[in-house]
Structures are given as structure tokens and as C-alpha cells.
């Protein structure tokens, strides 16, 4: 299956997190299946919390150094400990460190993280709070993004309807990131390609295709209020047609801005992309290089993790 650049490594494998809650052993097996399958180029690293790192040891026994590419999530006050746990496990290749601020002041948090990663060549994603601290957090991240490889992380859903930001809120977040020239990723809630109502929670769930298009429009200079309608679009065919119409330069700019999203199911976004005609299951595998040459995933690692 050919995975075009727009979709390459878009889906970080967060199977152990809600609502999927896959047992760690099963998540590792499934991740190997995804990274060894025809849709391998769709898949990013496995996302794990720092607390489960010791539990990976028996699951990865005998694997070569750097066999499993991971993104590790941790609270800001446990960053140094999380890095130490990764360092104790050569089998892990740390792709990204995702940090939750909690109640910590953004400036204090950024200082803490910067000190902890000073000698560690790793990308950092800081989860941007959904409160009055958002503007300060984005300003601070914008100052560090270019030189330090930091990005923003937005929570786009959860287990209850209140966890989902409105289209207006998310539009503002996307527009702010573009204005700050700040790449971002999303986590939670982007289960499907197109905006829809989840029958279990009653929440309006954002579509990852909608978020991609909103990012594209923001890069064209459109204002946050103009992005709301893009995020609200529920016509799958219309969303698919607009994504299909993006040219190569637009895709490069778009994916440099919107890096990936964490999903507890790789199968769901894959099925949507095939169902919308955005991926052809019968097409030959891609032979081109990865979209971002500095992406630390390497293809030899992918075959074993």
C-alpha cells in the first residue's frame, strides 16, 4: 500500500491509553504488526507513559538496541526521572518526550524541561493548557521551537464531552501555532477522519482530516474565525476532495506544521482513509523518502519494532 506524504507517520500508536486501554503486551504485538504491515508508513512511534517503561523489559528481551521507537509521556516534575528510565533501556529509541504541565507555571515548566533535556537529543512536545495560560505557553514555545525542536501538543478529546474543545477553541489553537511558526501535534479524540457525533459520549468529535485542512487554511493566512467552518465540515466526500486537491508544496508546509496525532487505534484512521478513497489498498508501496528528512525514525528500526 502506498502511503502518500500527506499521511506519512501521521498516526502515533497510543493503544495503551483510553479509550482503547490495550494491555501493554498486546499493544507491543499490535505495534509490530502495524510497523511490519503494508500501511507501515502511516504509523509513528509507540506512545507509552514513563511509568510503564519497566514493564517493557520482558516484552522486548533479546531485541537489538533501538528496536522500539517510543514517545514517552510524563508530568513536568518527572521529566528527569523519565529520561533516566529510557537511558537504562538501550532497546528503546526515544523519538519524543511529551510533557504535561499540570498546574505548573509555563515559564517554570519550560525551564525545568530545558535543563533536563540539555544533553539529550530529543524532540519535546509541551501540552498546552486549555486555560488562561495558553497564550503564555505558546509564546514561550514559539521562542524555543526553531532552535530546540520543541512543539506544542493539543488535547482534542477525552472520555467525556467536556474534554473536547469546541471548533472555535481548536481553530484559535491552530491559528496561534501558525502565527508563532510553532509545529504541533494532537492527542485524544481524533478517532475518525471527519467531524462527527460520537454515539457513546454524545461529543462532537473532531476529524483529523478537518484539522489538516484547517492548518492548511491557516498557513494561507486565514483568520481563526475562518477556520471554524473548516473544522465543522461533516461531509466526508467534501473533506476528502479538498485533501486530495492539496499540491505537493502545500503538503510539505502542512505536515511541517501539523506533525502527528496520538490514536488508540491505528485501524480506525486507516479504515477511514481507505473508505474515503484517500488511500488505495492495492497501490504499490511507497519508494520515496520520508516527508521530513530529519525525522529520527529509520526504516531498519521499523522492521523490528
N, C-alpha and C positions, 0 to 999 in steps of 0.2 A: 504494500500500500504506500503510495506516495503521500508524504506529509508536506504540503506547501509551506513556505516560510512564515506565512501568517499564523500557522498553528504549531510551529516547531517549539517543543518544550514549554508549551503554554500551561499544561496541567501538572502541577506539583502533587505528588501522591501522598495525601494526608488521610489515608484509610483508617488510621487508629483513632482519629478524632471524631467527635459527634458530627452528624447523627449516625455515621457508619459504625464507629466503635469496633472495628475489626480487632480481634486478638492479634498481638504483635507477631506471633509465629505465622499466622495466616497472612498477615499484611506483607511480611517479607517474601513469602512464597508468591503471592499475587504480584508484588512489585517485580520480582524476577520474571514472571510471566509477561508482564507488560513491557519490560525493557528488552525482552527477547522476542517480542511479537512483531507483527507487520506494522503495528502502529507505534513502534518504539520512539520515533522522533517526536511524537506528541507529548511524551512523558518527561517530566522533570525529575528532580531528586525525590527521595522518600523524606517526608516530614515527620520528625519524631520530637517528643519533648525530652528535655535533658534528663528527667527522672527515669526514663526507660532505657537509657544507654547501657547500664549494666546487664539488662535483660537480653540485649542483643548478642552478648558474648557467646552463649552456647548455640545460638542460631546461625552464627557466622564462623564457627570454628572451622579452621582449615582453609578459609578464603584468603586470597592474596592481599597484600597491602593496598588500601584504597579501593577495595572491591565494591563497597557500597557508598554511593554518593548520597549525602544527607543534608537536610536543612534542620537545624536544631532550634527549638523554641524554648525561651526561658524568661523569667521575670528579670527586670533590670538589676536587682540586687543579687542575682545568682549567676551573672554573666561569667565572671572569672572561674567559678566552680564548673560551669558547663564546658568552658573551653578546656579546662584541665581534664575533665572526663573524656572529651573527644581525643585529646592528646594521648591518653592512656590506651587508645584503641586504634592502632595503625590501619586496621581493616576499613576504617571509616575515612571517607574523603569529605571534609566539611565544605559544602557549597555555599551555605549562607547561615547566618545567625539571625534569628528573628526575636526581637526583644519587645516585651510588653512593658509599658511604662507604669501601669497601675496608678497609684496616687502620687508618684514621684514628679517633681517639677521637671519639665522638659530639659532645661539647661543643665540641671544637676544630672539627669539621666544621660544626656549626651556626653558629658564629661566623664562619667563613670564608665560608659561603654568604650569611649575613645581610649581611655587608659588601658582597659582590659585587652583591647584588640591591637594595641600599638605595634606589637611584634608578630601579629597573626595575619597572614594574607587572606582575609575572608571578607566577603560582602556582608553588609549589615542592613537589615530591614527593621525600622523602628515603627511599631504600631502607633498610628496617630490617634489620639483620644478623640472621642465624639463630644467634646465639651468645649468650654471657653479656652482651653489650652491648645486647640488645633492650630490656630494662626501662629502662635509662638513656635510650636513644634515644627511646622512647615518651614518657617523662616530659618530655624536652626538647621534643619535637614538640608535646605537649599544651599546653605553655606558650605556644607560638607560633601554634598553629592558628587561634585565633579572630581575632587581630589581624593576622597576616601572611599568611593564606591558604595556609599550609603544610599538606600532608597526608602520610600515611605511604604507603609503597609496599612491598608484599609480593611476594616471588618465590614463585610457586606451582608451578613446574616447571622443566624444562630438557631436556637431551638424554639424560640418564641417570636411572635410577630414583632415585638418591640425591638428585637435585635437587628431588624432590617432597616437601614437608613432609607429615608424617602428618596424619590428621584431627585428632588430639589437638593437634598443634602449631598447625595453622591455626585450630582452634577457640579456642585461647588467644590468638592474634593478634587475631582478630575481637573477642573479648570484651574484650581490653585496649584496643583502639581505642574501643569503645563506652564503656568506663569512663572513658577520657580525653577523651571527646567529640571524638575525632580522626577526621576523614574519612580514607578510604584508597582506594587503587587496587591492582590486582593486575597482575602481569606474568608471562608464560610459563605454559604448562601448562593453561590453561583453554580447551582447544580445543572442548569439547563442553558441552552444557547440563547433562548428568547424569553423575555419577561412573561411571567405567568403567575397565577394564584396557586399556592401550594394547598392541596386539599386537606392536609393534616393540621397545619398551623394556621391556615387562613391568611398567611402573609403574602404580600406581593413580592415575589422573588425576582431579583434582577437577573437578566440574561448576560452571559459573558460576551455574547455577540453584540448586545446593546452597549456594553461598556467599551468594547473595542471601537465601535462606531462613534460613541461619544468622545472618546480620546482623539480619534481622527478629526472630528469636527473642532475640538478644542485646539488642536495643532494648526488648523486652518484659521484660527483667530476668532472663532465664535465665542460668545459670552456664555457664562454658566446658565443663564435663563434659557438660552437657545438649545442647551444640551438636554433639558428636561424631556422634551418631546422625543428625542432620540432614545433616551433610557426608558421611556414609557411605551415605545412601539411594541405591539404584541403580534403583529403579522409576521409569521416565520418566513414566508416567501419574500416579503419586502426586506426583512433584515438580511436574509441570505443573498438577495440580489445586490444589495448595497455593499456587502462584504466582498462579494465576488468581483465587483467593479473596481476595487482598490488596485491601483497600479503598484509596480514593484517599489518605487521610491516611497510611496505612501506607506506601504507595509513596513519598510525598514524604519521609517520615522516612528510609526505607530508602535512597533514592538520594542524599539529602544525606550519608549515611554512606559508602556504597559507591559511589564515583563512576564508575569505569570499569575495564576491563581491557584490556591490550595483547594483540592477537592477530595472528599472522602470516597469518591467513586470515579475511577478513570472510565469505566464502561459507559456511564451516563452521558458525559460530554461527547465521547466517541460516537455513541449511537445517534445523538442529535446531529452531529456534523455529517454523518453518513446519510441520515434521514433527510436533511435539508439539501443534500447534493453538494456539500462543501468539501467532502472527502469522497474519493472513489475507491471502494474496497478492492476493485480489480486492477487499479493502476499499479504500474511497476514501482518498486521502492525508489525513494529519492536518492540521487547520487551527488547532489550539491553539498557544499559546506554548510555548517550551521549558520543561522542568521547572524549571530553575534560571535565574531571570531575570538573574543576574549572570554566567551562562556567556558567555565572550567570543566564542564562535562567532556569526557573524551570517549571515543567510540569503543576502545578496548575495554574500558571500565564498564560500559553499558552492557557488554555481552556477559559479564559475570555478576551484574547486580541488578 
